[in-house]
Amino acid sequence: MRREERKRERERERRLDARDAHGVKKSKLTRDRERDISERIALGQARAAPPARPAPDARCNKGRVEGIL
């Protein structure tokens, strides 16, 4: 399974390299995938990590006795 994935990836890279050698324009998907993070941030394409679950706010528990809701 892993071997097949690597083989497909190598074949894909060879095809892309061959296209580059012939002056064929890169597809938008390929171009976007090859951008580094600073370019993605500048273009607004960077994906933010999902926000971590916030800690409960202690102010909400003011006046409550522990164990009683």
C-alpha positions in Angstrom: 0.0 0.0 0.0 2.7 2.5 1.1 4.9 1.4 -1.8 2.1 2.1 -4.3 1.5 5.6 -2.9 5.2 6.4 -3.2 5.3 5.1 -6.7 2.3 7.2 -7.7 3.9 10.3 -6.1 7.2 9.7 -8.0 5.4 9.3 -11.3 3.4 12.4 -10.6 6.6 14.3 -9.8 8.2 13.1 -13.0 5.2 14.2 -15.1 5.3 17.6 -13.5 9.0 17.9 -14.1 8.5 16.9 -17.7 5.8 19.5 -18.1 8.1 22.2 -16.6 10.8 21.2 -19.0 8.5 21.7 -21.9 7.3 25.1 -20.7 3.7 23.9 -19.9 2.0 26.2 -17.4 1.4 24.8 -13.9 -2.1 24.3 -12.8 -3.5 26.5 -10.2 -3.7 23.6 -7.7 -0.1 22.7 -8.2 1.0 26.3 -7.9 -1.0 26.8 -4.7 0.3 23.6 -3.2 3.9 24.7 -3.7 3.6 28.1 -2.0 5.4 28.5 1.3 3.5 29.6 4.4 4.5 33.3 4.1 3.0 33.5 0.6 -0.2 31.7 1.8 -0.5 34.2 4.7 0.0 37.2 2.4 -2.6 35.8 0.0 -5.1 34.9 2.8 -4.9 31.2 1.9 -3.3 29.9 5.1 -5.5 27.6 7.1 -5.7 28.4 10.8 -5.4 25.5 13.2 -8.8 24.7 14.8 -9.1 26.7 18.0 -8.3 24.9 21.2 -11.2 24.4 23.6 -11.2 27.4 25.9 -10.8 26.9 29.6 -14.0 27.5 31.6 -14.3 31.1 32.8 -14.0 31.3 36.6 -16.3 34.3 36.7 -19.2 32.0 35.7 -18.7 30.0 38.9 -18.8 33.0 41.2 -21.2 32.4 44.2 -21.6 28.7 43.5 -20.8 26.2 46.3 -18.6 23.4 45.1 -20.6 20.3 44.3 -23.9 22.2 44.0 -25.0 23.5 40.6 
